[in-house]
């Protein structure tokens, strides 16, 4: 894949039910090649955990990863993909 076809994105995952973490980690393992960085924080006062991912891949790859994560019951997932620098002024 050409670098021009790749995007930088951020995926946020809020885990409401800790029983879903095994499924989330399995998907993240499958897409490890897209993940540039990962930060996970348990928010004990609210009884949730938050994972943020920095990803680098095509729109389709990032969308597929986000979609698979979003289908896991017990978690809420949102993503944001940055424009390519070549298209930033468009």
N, C-alpha and C positions, 0 to 999 in steps of 0.2 A: 504494500500500500504506500502510495506517495505521501510524504509529509503534508502536502497541500490538502489532502483528503482527511487529515486527522484534525481533531478538535481537542481542546482542553475543557474539561467539565468538572463540576462538583456534584456529588451525590450525597444527600443527607438522609440518614435513616434514624427514625425514632422508634425504639423498641418498647412496646407497652407490655408485652408478655415474654418473659425471659425464656420460655419454652421454645420459642421460635429461633433462638440464636444458632442452633446447630444447622438449620436449613439456610440461614443467612450466611454462615461461615462456609458452607459447602458451595454456595453460588459464588461467593467471593473468591474461593480457591479456584473454581473453574475459570474465572475471569481475571486471575492474578496478572496476566500479561498486560491488562489495561490499567491496572492500579499503580499510580505513581507514589501515593502516600495514603495513609490511613490513620485516623485518630479515633479512639473510642473512649467515652467518658461515662461512667455510671453516675447517674443523678439520683442518689439514694433518697434525698428528701422528697422527690416526686415519684419514686418507684419506677423510673424508666432508665434506659441507657440510650446514648446518642453516639452514632458512628458517622464520621464524615470521611468521604473519599475524594481524592483528586485523581481523575482519570484522564487518559490520553488515548483516543481512538476515533474511529469514524462515527458519524451520527448514528448509523445502524447498530454498531457494536454497543455504544453507550445506551441507546434506547432499549436494546435487547436486555442488557444487564439491569437497567432500571425496571423494566417490565417484569422480569423474573423476580426481582426483589419485592416489587409492589404486589405480587400475587401471594406473598407469604402473610398468612393471618397472624396478627399480633404486632405488626410493624407498619409504619407509615413512611413512604419513600418519596422524595422529590429530587429533581435534578435540574441543573442549569448548564448550558453549553455556551462557551464563548465563541464569538465570531472569529474567523481566521483573520490574522493581521492583514492579509492581502485585501480582505473585504471589509475591513473595519470602517472605512469612510463611505461605504456604499449605503 
